[in-house]
Amino acid sequence: MQCLDPAGFFMRFMHFAFAVLLLLPLAACATTGPAAYLVETSGPYTLDSGDVVRVTVYGDANLTNTYRVDDSGAVAFPLVGPVNVRHQTTTAAAARLAAALANGYMRNPDVAVEVAEYRPFFVQGEVINSGQFPYAHGMSVRAAISLAGGFTETADRSRAILYRRQGHEMARGIVDLDFPIAPGDTIVIEERWF
């Protein structure tokens, strides 16, 4: 029959406890991943520089046309001049254009605005072709990387860094490849660490 050595038992217990304490931070790292991000994922689409809008003025075919939102966030609209539509939904932009037309140019104007062409998004880092690309509704980070020619050999293929303007701030988040992108986003693919 073998006797238990209390000092040996205590030392084995301490080694086990020390190993568990060392592994706890690694377990915490495994649970925090690309799902934690600061960029907003919901809300109505708002217009900004680079968008092209289709403005329909019912009853006046001469004013119905496509217009680009300029660098100042305005649409240069005939008769009334520049109308600021930056950070406005298409409904709010239509109301602003109608109000400008009602101010001495038309009685009860009926205006509709829709996005004809979204502003581009950008992909940088470890992709074959960095640059600016046309946005299509419902795109994900994965689709954006495909448009950029795919990953380089040294790319981190599990996540991306996404920059998105939110109001007057630029938000940054680490996202997975199925995260939905928006027009104007900048996606950065980092190099993977071996």
N, C-alpha and C positions, 0 to 999 in steps of 0.2 A: 504494500500500500504506500502511495506517494503522499508526502506532506506538502501542503501549500505554504509557500514562502510569502509572508505578508509583504515584505519589501519588494519582491519581484512582481507580485500582483499589482502593487501600487504603481510601480514604474511602467508596467504594460498599460495600465489604465491611463496614466498621464500621457504616454505616447499616443494612444488612441484619441484622447480628448484634444491634444495638440493638433493631430491630423484633421479632426473634424473642424476645429477652429480655422485652420488654413483653407479648407475647402468651402466654407460658408461664403466668402466673398466671390469665389468663382461661380457658385450656384446663383448668387444674386445677379451676376453679369449675364448668365444664361437666360434669366427671366426677363431682363430688360433688353429689348431688341429694337428692330426697326419700327415697331408699332407705336413708339412714343415720339410724337412730333408736335410742333407748335403751330403748324400752318392749319388754317381753317379748311375744312373739307365740305362745308355745306353753305347754303345761302344762294340768293339769286345772282345771276351773272351781272356784272357791272361793266360799263364801257370805259375804255381808256385809249390812250394814243396808239394808233396803228390799226384799230378796228375800222372796218368799212361797214356802214349802215345803209340799209335801203329805207328811204323815207318816202312814204306814200301820203300825199295830200289829196284827199278825196274831193273831187270837183275842180282840181287844177292840175292837169297833166304836165304843165310846164315846170312845176315845182317837184314833181315826183321823180326821184333820181337816187343814185347811190352817192354817198359822201364819205370821205375819210375823216376820222377823228384826228386832228392835227396834234403837234407836240404840246400845245397848251391845253389840250383836252376839249377843244371846241370843234364844232361843225360850222364851216363857212356856208351859211344858208342864204339863198337869194332873197332879196328885199330887206332882210333883217340883219344881215351880217353874221359875225361869229356868235354861236350859242354854245355855252359851256355844257357838256354832257358827261364830263369825267366823273367816275364813281356813281353814275346814274344807271338804273335799269332801263331797258328799252321803253317801258311804260312811262317812267319819269321823264326820259328824254323826249318822248312824244308830247307829253304835257308841257315841257319847256318850249318846244318848237311851236306848239299851238298857241301858247301864251304870247310868244314873240310875234306871231302872225296876227293875233287878235289885237295887238297894240298898234292899230291904225292901218293895217294892210288887208285884213279879211274879217268878215263877220262870221263868228262861230266856226272857225276852222276845225276840220276833223283830220287828225294826223295819226299815222301809225309808223312805228319804227321797228325794224327787225335787223338782226346781224346778218350781213351778206358775206362777210369774210372776217374771221377772228384774227386778232393780232398774233404774231408768231410766238413760239417758245424757243428756248435755247438749250443746247446740250454741250457740256464741256467735259474735259478730263479724259478718262481711259475708254474712249470710243473711237471707231475708225475715222469718222468725219465729224468733228466738232463744228458747231455753227447754229444758224437760225433755221427753223423749220415751220411749215404751215401747220396750224392746229386744226384738228377735226374733233367734233363733239364726242365726248366719252373716252378720250385717250388715256392710257395709263403710262407709267414710267417705262414699262416694258416695250410698249408700242413706240415711244419716243426713241428709245435706244435702237430699235429696229430701223427707224428712219435715219438714224445717225450711222448706219452701217454695221451695228453690232458692237460687241465688246472687243477690246484689244486683248492680247494674251495675258497681260498682267492686271486686268481689271478685277475689282471686287464685284462678283456677280450676284451678291446676296442683298445689296441695299444701295441706296443713292442718297445724296444730299439734295434737298429741294429748297430753293429760295422763292418766296412768293411775297409780293407787295400786299400788305393788309393795311388799308388806310394810308397813313403817311410813314409807316414802318415797313422794314423788310424782315419778314419772318424766315427763320431757317429751321429745317427739320430733317431728321434722318428717317427715311421712308423705305418700305419694301417695294418690290418691282411692280406690284399690282395696284399701287396707290394712284388715284386719279389725278391727272395734271390739269392745269388751267392755262388759258392763253396768257402769255407774259411770264410764265414760270421759267426759272433757270434750273436745270438738272445737272448735277456734277457727279461723275462716276470716279471714285477714288481708286488708287492702286491697292491691290490686296497685299496683305502682310503674310509672309510664309512662316 
